[in-house]
Amino acid sequence: MTAGLDKMMSGGIKKMNKNLTQIRLAVDKIEAHLFDENLDLDAITAALGYSKYHWHRMFTAMTGISVHRYIQRRRISEAARRLIGTTDPILTIALDCGYQTQRSFARQFKAFYHCSPRTYRQRKVFLPLQEIVELNEQQPEALRNFEINLIERPTLQLIGYRTQIRRDFSKIGQCWQRLHRNKLRIANRKDPDFLFGVNDYSDFQLRSHRPSFTYWAAAEVSAEAAIVIGMEKLVLPASRYVVFEYRGRCEASMQPVMELIYGSWLASSDCQLNDQARYDFVQYGEQVDSQGLSTIRVWVPIL
């Protein structure tokens, strides 16, 4: 399924590494200001002129941890290096590493290394908790299984169920169970062959260190469709999208797919997420073949 990808590289979207370059610059900024008290996601993205939402999603997908967590782990790692490599007093190391007191440093250190700074120094072995992240420009072979296209899509009207997700991802399955039980009650469906799973990150600014999101399991309807009792309506604005299409199992986890998209493809492209459309959605085909596979499309809004 490489035809769409080849078409994009020769026409719609050129494969560039602007995003990867910006992430590398940000990693360099983190190292240069690692122990600054005001070093956070806001400071990093402001210096780059990037959307906080955009940068955080790419960084987290590429590294597996949030920016806030990465900074914490880098600081503690460098503190551990000094504990083993120097005879500096623990209080001096704590203050140099941005902690207000030796006690707060010791508490954070123990949370990561499961021992006190004094005990760690006595062991005389440096074990880095977080090295400087290495960013790979080469795209994984798995991306060749996607057909990738650029599509302008008008306003999307959806009716279904929503739930707030923080840590309990089982709520997503519960949403889908409710939708499948009641989807025949939804009138004026535009395409009965597909259902939609929407990840809504509209409240991202409020929870930058531990972002939560709203998940929707829904069906597309015409604008005049009545809302079924117990369900809600979601309207997604018109936007330009990068669409990743493949054959897969609807019940499979989307996390590996999203990590490929945000951590590999988007990072090596010149596309920027649409900061006025803080969501993405997955279109699940209802028609299943003999192998249990359906058409699945991931829609990511871009500028």
Secondary structure, 3 states (H helix, E strand, C coil): CCHHHHHHHHCCCCCCCHHHHHHHHHHHHHHHCCCCCCCCHHHHHHHHCCCHHHHHHHHHHHHCCCHHHHHHHHHHHHHHHHHHHCCCCHHHHHHHCCCCCHHHHHHHHHHHHCCCHHHHHHHCCCCCCCCCCCCCCCCCHHHHHCEEEEEEECCEEEEEEEEEECCCCHHHHHHHHHHHHHHHHCCCECCCCEEEEEEECCCHHHHCCCCCEEEEEEEEECCCCCCCCCCEEEEECCEEEEEEEEEECCCCCCHHHHHHHHHHHCCCCCCCECCCCCEEEEEEECCCCCCCCEEEEEEEEEC
